[in-house]
Amino acid sequence: MALWENAIVLPKRRRWWDYIELVIAAVLMWLSFPDQNLWFMIFPSIMIFISVLDRSRAGRATWYGFIFGLGFFLAHIWWATVSVGSYLPWFALATAQAVFFAFFGLSVALVRQINIVRRSPLLYALIIGVLWVGVEQIRGRIPFSGFPWAYVAYSQVDSPLRTLAPWGSEVAIGLAVVTSSVLIRRALSLVPAHETKWFCRPLSALLAGAIVVAPMALTLPANAEDGSLRVGIIQGNIELPAEQTFSEYLKVTRNHAETTLNALDQGMTADVIVWGENSLDRDPRTDEKAAKILTRVARRAGVPIIVGVIRYEDYVRYNESLVWYPDGSVGDVYTKQLPVPFGEYIPFREYLSILSKDTAKVSVDMLPGTEPGIVHVDLGGGELTAGIGICFEAAYEDIFAEATRLGGKVLIVPTNNSSFGYTAEATQQLQMVRLRAMSLSRSAMQVSTNGVSAIVRPNGSMRSVTGLYESAWRVEDIPLRTSLTFSAKYGHYVNAGAMGLTIALFLLGAVRTFQRRHDLRFAQSL
């Protein structure tokens, strides 16, 4: 008898078809994200993937999870090859993420051994959904600060399920997508083992439809609760190759200054102006020429400018956004809390430098800031409290949720995407910013040095998006909001609960599996 039951085991001559299905599922999932943005493709992707896992025992389900995850991530993060300039880091990152999908595949196989799960299609679908979002939250935290990229919820910012964002954000939307996909898969399944009572199939289809359609009854408010703010965002551009542009003294600074002055000449007026991450290639607090250029622009605008700069100190560096006033004074400074491992610092440098020469590309490690993502901006007639996270921090909702709890009325994401070329990295990141706006009910903006940049309303809508590698500016009146959504207040508990349930289900499934193994061995010994 088989050690792991409840899997429809195919003969070896059919195994090749599993791999074809896994490739199809990975391609469909890739299509659901930018730049393709076919959000509805996520449903058949998950349906096919789960159908392969359903007919696989634990070992093969683990392997299939790895293959699916690897295939998807190799395509999804192709931009890593452009950023790093080699294939090894890209493949290593995709492989690391595939390991989490392998864990998901193993978890699915194990929970099938729990009797109550095996007997209830609805409970099975719900638990598969919990496992999926739980694994997402885990891989978004480990190793180091994790890699919270390609969450299912990001693909749904234009789907009917986006209205769930204020009610659990990544977990709520992901749970709805996966649960409904598994229910549809069960309703359409031709596998005899899935035949239960006659009404289970139509009921599964009805429940799946209800999960997708019911959120349409919810709304995403976009009205102002505390007045409005006229904000101007500046994309000064960084010409390719980016390294050469940054090597020219004050070239990037002048690009942003000239774009701002051109915008002012064309009639742009704003309460505050925002530049992107690294929009100053020299620190105006220590470089006199940079300070003069920035002060001249701020005086011309007559409003504060939030700018991005790298601060060097004692053989380390910090990624900062600071508020610069027209009189040349410096206001609040935010220091990036989660530098990117291997991109902005090298973990275990003394050991890894022996194994790879690529570590030399990051010659100075970036250290994390310790203060919350909040800046206070004096607008003359009042003060603006803004939540802020730099570049990849857009993927970490906890940073922005904390900022809203501390009084943030608007969310700002300065970013520098110049090292990613004409890839989907910037638009993938913009999806995250849109989800943050919807889940926290705040106006938000992605302000890139080279694109894409956009101003997002609290309901996730955008009027326009800038292109890549162009000088551009946008100005809009955006609503300021102060109320706290469920996601802002309790989202971190929801995330922790998803991870806790995933681990508990995995352990329960493992215990049940080994109990069955013991029972089988005992029966065979009689």
C-alpha positions as CSV (number, residue, x, y, z in Angstrom):
1,M,0.0,0.0,0.0
2,A,1.2,3.6,-0.7
3,L,2.6,5.6,2.2
4,W,0.7,8.7,1.0
5,E,-2.9,8.0,0.0
6,N,-5.5,10.2,-1.6
7,A,-3.4,11.1,-4.6
8,I,-4.4,9.9,-8.0
9,V,-1.1,8.3,-9.0
10,L,-0.5,8.3,-12.8
11,P,1.6,5.6,-14.6
12,K,5.1,6.6,-15.5
13,R,4.2,7.0,-19.2
14,R,1.9,9.9,-18.3
15,R,4.4,11.8,-16.2
16,W,5.6,13.9,-19.1
17,W,2.1,15.4,-19.3
18,D,2.5,16.8,-15.7
19,Y,5.5,18.8,-16.8
20,I,3.6,20.2,-19.8
21,E,0.8,21.3,-17.4
22,L,3.3,22.9,-15.0
23,V,4.8,24.9,-17.8
24,I,1.4,26.0,-18.9
25,A,0.4,27.0,-15.3
26,A,3.7,29.0,-14.9
27,V,3.2,30.8,-18.2
28,L,-0.4,31.7,-17.3
29,M,0.7,33.1,-13.9
30,W,3.4,35.1,-15.6
31,L,0.8,36.6,-18.0
32,S,-1.3,37.8,-15.0
33,F,1.4,40.2,-13.9
34,P,3.0,43.2,-15.6
35,D,3.6,44.0,-18.3
36,Q,0.9,41.6,-19.7
37,N,-1.6,42.4,-16.9
38,L,-4.0,39.7,-17.8
39,W,-5.2,39.3,-14.2
40,F,-7.8,36.7,-14.9
41,M,-5.1,34.2,-16.1
42,I,-4.2,33.7,-12.4
43,F,-7.3,31.5,-12.0
44,P,-6.6,28.8,-14.6
45,S,-2.9,28.9,-13.6
46,I,-3.7,27.9,-10.0
47,M,-6.4,25.4,-11.2
48,I,-3.9,23.6,-13.4
49,F,-1.1,23.7,-10.7
50,I,-3.4,22.3,-8.0
51,S,-4.7,19.6,-10.3
52,V,-1.1,18.4,-10.8
53,L,-0.5,18.4,-7.1
54,D,-3.7,16.6,-6.4
55,R,-2.6,13.6,-8.2
56,S,0.9,13.5,-6.8
57,R,2.3,12.0,-3.6
58,A,4.3,14.1,-1.2
59,G,7.7,13.7,-2.8
60,R,6.5,14.4,-6.3
61,A,4.3,17.2,-5.1
62,T,7.3,18.8,-3.6
63,W,9.3,18.5,-6.8
64,Y,6.4,19.8,-8.9
65,G,6.0,22.8,-6.6
66,F,9.7,23.6,-7.2
67,I,9.4,23.2,-11.0
68,F,6.4,25.5,-11.1
69,G,7.9,28.1,-8.9
70,L,11.2,28.1,-10.8
71,G,9.5,28.4,-14.2
72,F,7.4,31.3,-13.1
73,F,10.1,33.2,-11.3
74,L,12.7,32.8,-14.0
75,A,10.3,34.7,-16.3
76,H,8.8,37.1,-13.7
77,I,12.2,38.5,-12.5
78,W,14.0,38.5,-15.8
79,W,14.9,42.1,-14.9
80,A,17.5,40.7,-12.5
81,T,19.7,39.7,-15.4
82,V,19.6,43.3,-16.6
83,S,20.2,44.8,-13.2
84,V,23.1,42.6,-12.3
85,G,24.5,41.9,-15.7
86,S,24.8,38.2,-15.3
87,Y,22.6,35.1,-15.0
88,L,23.8,33.5,-11.8
89,P,22.1,35.9,-9.3
90,W,18.9,35.8,-11.4
91,F,18.9,32.0,-11.3
92,A,19.8,31.9,-7.6
93,L,17.0,34.2,-6.6
94,A,14.4,32.3,-8.7
95,T,15.7,29.0,-7.2
96,A,15.4,30.4,-3.7
97,Q,11.7,31.4,-4.4
98,A,11.0,28.0,-6.0
99,V,12.0,26.3,-2.7
100,F,9.0,28.0,-1.1
101,F,6.7,26.6,-3.8
102,A,8.2,23.2,-3.1
103,F,7.2,23.6,0.5
104,F,3.8,24.6,-0.6
105,G,3.5,21.4,-2.8
106,L,4.6,19.3,0.2
107,S,2.1,21.0,2.5
108,V,-0.7,20.3,0.0
109,A,0.2,16.6,0.0
110,L,0.3,16.4,3.8
111,V,-2.9,18.2,4.6
112,R,-4.8,15.7,2.4
113,Q,-4.1,13.2,5.1
114,I,-6.3,15.1,7.5
115,N,-9.7,13.3,7.4
116,I,-11.9,16.3,7.7
117,V,-10.0,18.1,5.0
118,R,-10.2,15.1,2.7
119,R,-14.0,14.8,3.1
120,S,-14.9,18.4,2.5
121,P,-14.2,20.1,-0.9
122,L,-14.9,23.5,0.6
123,L,-12.6,23.1,3.6
124,Y,-9.9,21.6,1.3
125,A,-10.2,24.7,-1.0
126,L,-10.0,27.1,1.9
127,I,-7.0,25.3,3.5
128,I,-5.2,25.3,0.2
129,G,-5.8,29.1,0.1
130,V,-4.5,29.5,3.6
131,L,-1.4,27.5,2.7
132,W,-0.7,29.7,-0.3
133,V,-1.0,33.0,1.4
134,G,0.9,31.7,4.4
135,V,3.8,30.6,2.3
136,E,3.7,34.0,0.5
137,Q,4.0,35.8,3.9
138,I,6.8,33.5,5.0
139,R,8.9,34.0,1.8
140,G,8.3,37.7,2.2
141,R,10.2,37.6,5.5
142,I,13.0,35.0,5.1
143,P,15.8,34.7,4.5
144,F,17.1,38.1,5.6
145,S,14.2,40.5,4.8
146,G,12.6,38.0,2.4
147,F,11.4,38.7,-1.2
148,P,7.7,39.7,-1.1
149,W,7.5,39.9,-4.9
150,A,4.8,38.3,-7.1
151,Y,2.1,37.9,-4.4
152,V,-1.1,36.8,-6.0
153,A,-2.8,39.9,-4.7
154,Y,-0.6,42.2,-6.8
155,S,-2.0,40.7,-10.0
156,Q,-5.6,41.7,-8.9
157,V,-5.3,45.5,-8.6
158,D,-7.7,45.8,-11.6
159,S,-9.9,42.8,-10.8
160,P,-13.2,42.8,-8.8
161,L,-11.3,41.4,-5.8
162,R,-9.4,44.6,-5.3
163,T,-12.1,45.9,-3.0
164,L,-11.0,43.3,-0.4
165,A,-7.7,45.2,0.0
166,P,-8.9,47.3,3.0
167,W,-10.1,44.0,4.7
168,G,-6.8,42.0,4.8
169,S,-4.9,43.2,1.8
170,E,-2.5,40.6,0.4
171,V,-3.9,37.8,2.5
172,A,-7.6,38.5,1.9
173,I,-7.2,38.9,-1.9
174,G,-4.8,35.9,-2.2
175,L,-7.1,33.7,-0.2
176,A,-10.1,34.6,-2.3
177,V,-8.2,33.9,-5.6
178,V,-6.8,30.6,-4.5
179,T,-9.9,29.3,-2.8
180,S,-12.1,30.1,-5.7
181,S,-9.6,28.6,-8.1
182,V,-9.5,25.3,-6.2
183,L,-13.3,25.2,-6.0
184,I,-13.7,25.7,-9.7
185,R,-11.1,23.0,-10.3
186,R,-13.1,20.7,-8.1
187,A,-16.3,21.6,-9.9
188,L,-14.8,20.8,-13.3
189,S,-12.7,17.8,-12.2
190,L,-13.0,14.6,-14.2
191,V,-11.2,12.6,-11.5
192,P,-13.4,9.9,-10.1
193,A,-11.9,10.3,-6.6
194,H,-13.4,13.8,-6.5
195,E,-17.0,12.4,-6.9
196,T,-18.8,12.9,-3.7
197,K,-22.4,13.9,-3.3
198,W,-24.2,15.0,-6.4
199,F,-24.6,18.6,-5.3
200,C,-20.9,19.2,-4.4
201,R,-19.9,20.2,-8.0
202,P,-22.6,22.8,-8.6
203,L,-22.2,24.0,-5.0
204,S,-18.4,24.4,-5.5
205,A,-19.0,26.4,-8.7
206,L,-21.6,28.6,-7.0
207,L,-19.3,29.3,-4.0
208,A,-16.4,30.1,-6.3
209,G,-18.6,32.6,-8.2
210,A,-19.8,34.2,-5.0
211,I,-16.2,34.7,-3.8
212,V,-15.3,36.5,-7.0
213,V,-18.6,38.5,-7.4
214,A,-19.4,39.4,-3.8
215,P,-16.5,41.9,-3.4
216,M,-18.2,44.0,-6.0
217,A,-20.7,45.1,-3.3
218,L,-17.8,46.7,-1.5
219,T,-16.4,50.1,-2.3
220,L,-13.0,51.8,-2.2
221,P,-13.5,55.4,-1.0
222,A,-11.6,58.2,-2.7
223,N,-13.1,61.2,-1.1
224,A,-11.1,63.6,1.1
225,E,-11.4,63.5,4.8
226,D,-8.9,66.2,5.7
227,G,-8.7,68.5,2.6
228,S,-6.6,68.0,-0.4
229,L,-2.9,68.4,-1.4
230,R,-1.5,69.6,-4.7
231,V,1.5,67.5,-5.3
232,G,4.1,67.6,-8.1
233,I,6.2,64.6,-9.0
234,I,9.4,65.0,-11.0
235,Q,11.1,62.3,-13.1
236,G,14.4,63.9,-14.1
237,N,15.6,60.8,-16.0
238,I,18.9,58.9,-15.9
239,E,20.3,58.3,-19.3
240,L,21.7,54.8,-20.1
241,P,24.1,53.5,-19.2
242,A,23.1,54.6,-15.7
243,E,26.5,54.0,-14.2
244,Q,28.0,56.5,-16.7
245,T,25.3,59.1,-15.9
246,F,25.9,58.8,-12.2
247,S,29.6,59.1,-12.7
248,E,29.2,62.6,-14.2
249,Y,29.4,65.1,-11.3
250,L,25.9,66.5,-10.6
251,K,24.4,65.2,-13.9
252,V,21.5,63.5,-12.2
253,T,20.9,66.4,-9.9
254,R,20.8,68.8,-12.9
255,N,18.4,66.5,-14.8
256,H,15.9,66.8,-12.0
257,A,16.5,70.5,-11.5
258,E,16.0,71.2,-15.2
259,T,12.8,69.1,-15.3
260,T,11.4,70.9,-12.3
261,L,12.2,74.3,-13.7
262,N,10.6,73.3,-17.1
263,A,7.5,72.2,-15.2
264,L,7.3,75.5,-13.4
265,D,7.8,77.4,-16.6
266,Q,4.8,75.5,-18.0
267,G,2.7,76.6,-15.1
268,M,3.0,73.8,-12.6
269,T,2.0,74.8,-9.1
270,A,2.2,72.6,-6.1
271,D,2.1,72.5,-2.3
272,V,5.0,70.1,-2.3
273,I,7.3,68.6,-4.9
274,V,8.7,65.0,-4.8
275,W,11.9,63.7,-6.5
276,G,12.9,60.1,-6.7
277,E,15.4,57.9,-4.9
278,N,19.0,58.9,-5.6
279,S,17.7,62.0,-7.5
280,L,20.7,63.8,-6.1
281,D,24.0,62.2,-7.0
282,R,25.7,64.3,-4.3
283,D,24.6,65.0,-0.8
284,P,23.5,68.6,-0.5
285,R,24.3,68.6,3.2
286,T,28.0,68.2,2.4
287,D,28.3,69.3,-1.3
288,E,28.0,73.1,-1.7
289,K,27.2,73.0,-5.5
290,A,24.4,70.4,-5.0
291,A,22.9,72.5,-2.2
292,K,23.0,75.7,-4.4
293,I,21.2,73.9,-7.3
294,L,18.5,72.4,-5.0
295,T,17.9,75.7,-3.1
296,R,17.6,77.6,-6.3
297,V,14.9,75.2,-7.6
298,A,13.1,75.2,-4.2
299,R,13.1,79.0,-4.1
300,R,11.7,79.2,-7.6
301,A,9.0,76.8,-6.7
302,G,8.4,78.4,-3.3
303,V,7.6,75.0,-1.7
304,P,9.5,72.2,0.0
305,I,11.0,69.4,-2.1
306,I,11.4,65.8,-1.0
307,V,14.6,64.5,-2.5
308,G,16.6,61.2,-2.5
309,V,20.3,61.0,-1.6
310,I,22.9,58.5,-0.4
311,R,24.7,59.4,2.8
312,Y,28.2,58.0,3.3
313,E,29.6,57.7,6.8
314,D,32.6,55.6,8.1
315,Y,32.8,53.1,5.2
316,V,29.1,52.5,5.1
317,R,26.2,54.2,3.4
318,Y,22.5,55.1,4.1
319,N,19.7,55.5,1.6
320,E,17.7,58.6,2.6
321,S,14.9,60.8,1.6
322,L,14.9,64.3,3.1
323,V,12.8,67.5,3.0
324,W,14.6,70.5,1.6
325,Y,13.1,74.0,2.1
326,P,13.4,77.1,-0.1
327,D,15.6,78.8,2.5
328,G,18.2,75.9,2.2
329,S,17.3,74.2,5.5
330,V,16.8,70.5,5.9
331,G,13.7,69.1,7.5
332,D,12.8,65.5,8.3
333,V,15.0,62.7,7.0
334,Y,13.9,59.1,6.4
335,T,16.4,56.4,6.2
336,K,15.5,53.2,4.3
337,Q,14.8,50.5,6.9
338,L,15.2,47.4,4.6
339,P,18.2,47.6,2.3
340,V,18.1,44.9,-0.4
341,P,20.4,42.0,0.4
342,F,23.0,41.4,-2.4
343,G,21.8,44.6,-4.1
344,E,22.6,47.2,-1.4
345,Y,24.6,45.1,1.0
346,I,26.3,41.8,1.1
347,P,25.3,39.4,3.9
348,F,28.3,37.4,5.3
349,R,30.6,39.4,3.0
350,E,33.8,37.9,4.5
351,Y,32.7,34.4,3.4
352,L,30.8,35.1,0.2
353,S,33.6,37.3,-1.2
354,I,35.7,34.1,-1.3
355,L,33.1,32.3,-3.4
356,S,32.1,35.0,-5.9
357,K,33.8,38.1,-7.3
358,D,30.3,39.6,-7.9
359,T,30.3,40.8,-4.3
360,A,32.8,43.5,-5.3
361,K,30.0,45.2,-7.3
362,V,28.6,46.3,-3.9
363,S,31.7,47.8,-2.5
364,V,30.1,49.7,0.4
365,D,27.4,48.1,2.5
366,M,24.2,50.0,3.1
367,L,22.9,50.0,6.7
368,P,19.3,50.1,7.7
369,G,17.5,53.0,9.3
370,T,15.8,52.5,12.6
371,E,12.9,55.1,12.5
372,P,9.4,54.6,11.1
373,G,8.6,55.6,7.6
374,I,7.2,59.1,8.4
375,V,8.2,62.6,7.4
376,H,6.6,65.8,8.5
377,V,6.6,68.6,5.9
378,D,6.0,72.2,6.9
379,L,3.6,73.6,4.2
380,G,3.6,77.1,5.6
381,G,-0.1,77.1,6.4
382,G,0.0,73.7,8.0
383,E,1.9,70.5,8.3
384,L,1.7,67.4,6.2
385,T,2.5,64.0,7.7
386,A,3.5,61.6,5.0
387,G,4.2,57.9,5.1
388,I,7.3,57.0,3.1
389,G,9.2,53.9,1.9
390,I,12.0,53.8,-0.6
391,C,12.1,51.6,-3.7
392,F,11.7,47.9,-2.9
393,E,10.1,48.8,0.4
394,A,6.9,49.2,-1.6
395,A,6.6,45.5,-1.2
396,Y,6.5,45.6,2.6
397,E,3.0,46.7,3.7
398,D,4.0,46.8,7.3
399,I,6.1,49.9,6.7
400,F,3.2,51.9,5.3
401,A,0.6,50.5,7.7
402,E,2.7,51.7,10.6
403,A,3.0,55.1,8.9
404,T,-0.7,55.5,8.6
405,R,-1.2,54.5,12.2
406,L,1.3,57.2,13.1
407,G,-0.8,59.8,11.2
408,G,0.4,59.5,7.6
409,K,-2.2,61.0,5.3
410,V,-0.4,60.2,2.0
411,L,2.1,57.5,0.9
412,I,5.3,58.3,-1.0
413,V,7.5,55.8,-2.7
414,P,10.7,57.4,-4.2
415,T,12.5,54.9,-6.4
416,N,15.4,54.6,-8.8
417,N,14.7,51.9,-11.5
418,S,17.5,53.0,-13.8
419,S,19.4,49.7,-13.4
420,F,16.5,47.5,-14.7
421,G,16.4,48.7,-18.3
422,Y,13.3,48.4,-20.3
423,T,11.9,45.5,-18.2
424,A,8.7,45.1,-16.1
425,E,10.4,45.7,-12.8
426,A,9.1,49.3,-12.4
427,T,5.5,48.4,-13.4
428,Q,5.5,45.4,-11.1
429,Q,6.5,47.8,-8.3
430,L,3.8,50.2,-9.3
431,Q,1.2,47.4,-8.7
432,M,2.4,47.2,-5.1
433,V,2.0,50.9,-4.7
434,R,-1.5,50.7,-6.0
435,L,-2.3,47.9,-3.6
436,R,-0.9,50.0,-0.7
437,A,-3.2,52.9,-1.7
438,M,-6.3,50.6,-1.7
439,S,-5.5,48.6,1.4
440,L,-4.6,51.7,3.5
441,S,-7.1,54.1,1.9
442,R,-4.5,56.7,1.1
443,S,-3.4,58.6,-1.9
444,A,0.0,57.3,-3.0
445,M,2.7,58.0,-5.5
446,Q,5.6,56.2,-7.1
447,V,8.2,58.7,-8.0
448,S,11.0,57.3,-10.1
449,T,14.2,58.9,-11.4
450,N,13.7,57.3,-14.8
451,G,10.1,55.8,-14.8
452,V,7.6,54.6,-14.3
453,S,6.1,57.3,-12.1
454,A,2.4,57.8,-11.2
455,I,0.1,59.4,-8.7
456,V,-2.4,56.9,-7.3
457,R,-5.7,57.7,-5.6
458,P,-7.0,55.9,-2.6
459,N,-9.2,53.6,-4.8
460,G,-6.1,52.6,-6.8
461,S,-7.0,54.6,-9.9
462,M,-4.4,56.5,-11.9
463,R,-4.8,59.3,-14.4
464,S,-1.5,58.7,-16.2
465,V,1.8,56.8,-15.9
466,T,5.1,58.1,-17.2
467,G,7.2,56.1,-19.6
468,L,10.7,54.7,-19.0
469,Y,13.8,56.7,-19.5
470,E,12.2,60.1,-20.2
471,S,12.0,63.4,-18.4
472,A,8.5,63.9,-17.2
473,W,6.4,65.5,-14.5
474,R,2.9,65.2,-13.2
475,V,0.8,67.4,-10.9
476,E,-2.5,66.6,-9.2
477,D,-4.8,67.5,-6.4
478,I,-5.1,64.4,-4.2
479,P,-7.5,63.8,-1.3
480,L,-6.0,63.5,2.2
481,R,-7.5,60.8,4.3
482,T,-7.1,60.0,8.1
483,S,-9.4,57.0,8.8
484,L,-7.7,53.7,9.4
485,T,-8.7,50.6,7.5
486,F,-8.9,47.1,8.9
487,S,-5.7,46.3,7.0
488,A,-3.9,49.3,8.6
489,K,-5.0,48.4,12.1
490,Y,-4.9,44.6,12.1
491,G,-3.1,43.6,8.9
492,H,0.1,42.5,10.7
493,Y,-2.0,40.2,12.9
494,V,-3.7,38.7,9.8
495,N,-0.3,38.1,8.2
496,A,1.0,36.5,11.4
497,G,-2.2,34.4,11.6
498,A,-1.7,33.1,8.0
499,M,1.8,32.1,8.7
500,G,0.9,30.5,12.0
501,L,-2.0,28.5,10.4
502,T,0.3,27.3,7.6
503,I,2.9,26.0,10.0
504,A,0.2,24.4,12.2
505,L,-1.5,22.7,9.1
506,F,1.9,21.5,7.9
507,L,2.7,19.9,11.2
508,L,-0.8,18.4,11.6
509,G,-0.6,16.9,8.2
510,A,2.9,15.5,8.9
511,V,1.7,14.0,12.1
512,R,-1.3,12.5,10.4
513,T,0.8,11.1,7.6
514,F,3.2,9.3,9.9
515,Q,0.3,8.0,12.0
516,R,-1.1,6.4,8.8
517,R,2.3,5.1,8.0
518,H,2.5,3.5,11.4
519,D,-1.0,2.0,11.1
520,L,-0.2,0.6,7.7
521,R,3.0,-1.1,8.9
522,F,1.2,-2.5,11.9
523,A,-1.6,-3.9,9.6
524,Q,1.0,-5.4,7.3
525,S,2.8,-7.1,10.2
526,L,-0.4,-9.0,11.3
